[in-house]
Amino acid sequence: MNTVKTVRELRAAVARARSEGKRIGLVPTMGNLHSGHAALVAKAAQRADFVVASIFVNPMQFGPSEDLDKYPRTLAADQEKLIQAGCNLLFAPAVEEIYPDGMAVQTRVSVPQLSEGLCGASRPGHFEGVATVVSKLFNMVQPDLAVFGQKDYQQLAVIRALVRDLNMPIQIIGEPTARAEDGLALSSRNGYLTQDQRSAAPALYASLTQVAAAIRAGDRDYPALIATARAQQEAAGFKPDYLEIRHAINLRQVTAEDRDLVIVAAAYIGTTRLIDNLHLDLDAHA
């Protein structure tokens, strides 16, 4: 696996692979990789002949009070994980390479509606930052496919819309959320948890599974289900940010007749904000 730091080197390496008839896959990350990221790379390696991963802690998607400065940067360990997962090329640019004129004058990409509400409400400007940097990476690499984790469910929906609306010829693949044995979704931010918080953290996903079980059993009193789940989260030590049942494709508010649902949640435990979701296709369980 080669590591490059400039767009020129990146494009040259991808051009060589493409000239050999290889199908190009891209896995954008912010580093501090875990087995969930490795699964994204492995999926890309199954579908493509040449896998590019990027590691870039994107300042545009962090708010002024968020954890940009303390976000873990573990390049050497990440390189080892990428090699083992089947990555061919790592793009690890500096901020100046991505935003050479600074972010203030950077052209930005915005995806309306899907970027609003949920994490978009809690993190203003976050999805504009995501959509902008992903658009730049797509233009730099011009991959045939790109793989993203389903843990960031709203982000995946935003990226799918971005590709569709801007007519990008890229297949977007969503990889199921990787979880610890106790159900906690793997996340770089789990490293911020104290031992007690880590022990309590699986309650977030457990509350979603209970909502899903009730819906599968025929309960359509969604407000009551949400109220019960919020109480469960609070009892475990969480401070819920949002907990909602949405339509799985377009994230609109659901009706009792909808069959393709996603239960989405974000909650603080201590100062750490965790997100999770559970997709529920009622026709698949009919």
Secondary structure as UniProt FT lines:
FT   STRAND          2..4
FT   HELIX           7..19
FT   TURN            20..21
FT   STRAND          24..29
FT   HELIX           35..47
FT   STRAND          50..55
FT   HELIX           59..61
FT   TURN            64..65
FT   TURN            68..70
FT   HELIX           75..85
FT   STRAND          89..91
FT   HELIX           95..98
FT   TURN            100..101
FT   HELIX           103..105
FT   TURN            112..115
FT   HELIX           119..122
FT   TURN            124..125
FT   HELIX           126..141
FT   STRAND          145..149
FT   TURN            150..151
FT   HELIX           153..165
FT   TURN            166..167
FT   STRAND          171..175
FT   TURN            181..182
FT   HELIX           188..192
FT   HELIX           195..200
FT   TURN            201..202
FT   HELIX           203..216
FT   TURN            217..218
FT   HELIX           222..235
FT   TURN            236..237
FT   STRAND          239..247
FT   TURN            248..250
FT   TURN            256..257
FT   STRAND          260..269
FT   TURN            270..271
FT   STRAND          272..281
FT   TURN            282..285
//
